[in-house]
Amino acid sequence: MFSMKNTSSQARAGLEKHFERLRQKLARTGYISRGSVLARSVSTSGRSGYQWTRKVAGKTISVSLSQEQFEAMRQAVSNQRELSKTIEQMERVSRQLLFQTTADTCRRKPLGKKVLGTI
């Protein structure tokens, strides 16, 4: 039978491994860009071509793209979205590790997962 301390150290080790995998995933991320890209066709907009849009100071900026630029920007936007998800996961795991491994104040009841932002 495992003791509570042994089980919590196993859980912490699992979280640390998960965090390390997320760090490695960040290192493999390519070019990034905010915004969105779309391929316009004559039937839907009256014009054809490729477009990249993003918000700058609350205003939408649109840029026409070549097909090669469109493909590169599409990958960069996809990378940015994946990066945001990875960072969210890293934040969640970091909070779990920090609250498990550092000294806490005396509380009448434990902090919930919603308060800690781990769900």
C-alpha positions as CSV (number, residue, x, y, z in Angstrom):
1,M,0.0,0.0,0.0
2,F,1.3,3.5,-0.9
3,S,1.5,6.3,1.5
4,M,-0.1,9.7,0.8
5,K,3.4,11.3,0.4
6,N,4.5,8.7,-2.1
7,T,1.4,9.1,-4.2
8,S,1.6,12.9,-4.2
9,S,5.3,12.7,-5.2
10,Q,4.3,10.5,-8.1
11,A,1.6,12.9,-9.1
12,R,4.1,15.8,-8.9
13,A,6.6,13.8,-11.0
14,G,3.9,13.2,-13.6
15,L,3.0,16.9,-13.7
16,E,6.7,17.8,-14.1
17,K,7.1,15.4,-17.0
18,H,4.0,16.9,-18.6
19,F,5.3,20.4,-18.1
20,E,8.7,19.4,-19.7
21,R,6.9,17.9,-22.7
22,L,5.0,21.2,-23.1
23,R,8.3,23.1,-22.9
24,Q,9.8,20.9,-25.7
25,K,6.7,21.5,-27.8
26,L,7.2,25.3,-27.5
27,A,10.8,24.9,-28.7
28,R,9.6,23.2,-31.9
29,T,7.1,26.0,-32.7
30,G,7.8,27.7,-36.1
31,Y,6.9,31.2,-37.2
32,I,3.9,32.7,-35.5
33,S,1.4,35.4,-36.4
34,R,-1.9,36.7,-35.0
35,G,-4.9,37.2,-37.2
36,S,-6.7,35.0,-39.7
37,V,-6.2,34.2,-43.4
38,L,-8.8,33.3,-46.0
39,A,-8.9,32.4,-49.7
40,R,-11.5,34.5,-51.4
41,S,-13.2,33.2,-54.5
42,V,-15.0,35.3,-57.2
43,S,-18.4,33.7,-56.4
44,T,-18.4,34.8,-52.7
45,S,-16.8,38.2,-52.7
46,G,-16.7,39.4,-56.3
47,R,-12.9,39.2,-56.2
48,S,-10.5,36.4,-55.9
49,G,-7.3,36.2,-54.0
50,Y,-5.8,35.6,-50.6
51,Q,-6.2,37.9,-47.5
52,W,-4.7,38.2,-44.0
53,T,-6.6,40.2,-41.4
54,R,-5.7,41.2,-37.9
55,K,-6.6,43.8,-35.2
56,V,-4.3,46.7,-34.6
57,A,-5.3,49.3,-31.9
58,G,-8.9,48.1,-32.2
59,K,-9.1,48.5,-36.0
60,T,-9.1,45.6,-38.5
61,I,-6.2,45.7,-40.9
62,S,-6.4,43.6,-44.1
63,V,-3.5,42.7,-46.4
64,S,-3.7,41.0,-49.8
65,L,-1.4,38.0,-50.2
66,S,0.2,35.9,-52.9
67,Q,-0.5,32.2,-52.8
68,E,3.0,31.5,-51.3
69,Q,2.4,34.2,-48.7
70,F,-1.0,32.7,-47.9
71,E,0.4,29.2,-47.3
72,A,3.1,30.6,-45.0
73,M,0.7,32.9,-43.1
74,R,-1.8,30.1,-42.7
75,Q,0.9,27.9,-41.0
76,A,2.0,30.9,-38.9
77,V,-1.6,31.6,-37.7
78,S,-2.0,27.9,-37.0
79,N,1.2,27.9,-35.0
80,Q,0.1,30.9,-33.0
81,R,-3.2,29.2,-32.0
82,E,-1.3,26.0,-31.0
83,L,1.1,28.2,-29.0
84,S,-1.7,29.8,-27.1
85,K,-3.2,26.4,-26.2
86,T,0.2,25.2,-25.1
87,I,0.8,28.2,-22.9
88,E,-2.6,27.8,-21.3
89,Q,-1.8,24.2,-20.5
90,M,1.6,25.3,-19.1
91,E,-0.1,27.9,-16.8
92,R,-2.6,25.2,-15.5
93,V,0.2,22.7,-14.8
94,S,2.4,25.4,-13.2
95,R,-0.3,26.5,-10.8
96,Q,-0.9,22.8,-9.8
97,L,2.8,22.3,-9.2
98,L,3.2,25.6,-7.3
99,F,0.3,25.0,-5.0
100,Q,1.5,21.4,-4.4
101,T,5.1,22.2,-3.7
102,T,5.2,25.5,-1.8
103,A,4.1,26.3,1.7
104,D,0.5,27.4,2.0
105,T,-1.3,29.6,4.5
106,C,-3.7,28.1,7.0
107,R,-7.1,27.9,5.4
108,R,-10.4,26.7,6.8
109,K,-11.1,24.8,3.6
110,P,-8.9,23.9,0.7
111,L,-8.9,26.0,-2.5
112,G,-11.1,24.5,-5.2
113,K,-9.9,23.7,-8.7
114,K,-12.0,26.5,-10.1
115,V,-10.3,29.0,-7.8
116,L,-6.9,27.7,-8.8
117,G,-7.8,27.7,-12.5
118,T,-6.8,24.1,-13.0
119,I,-10.0,23.1,-14.7
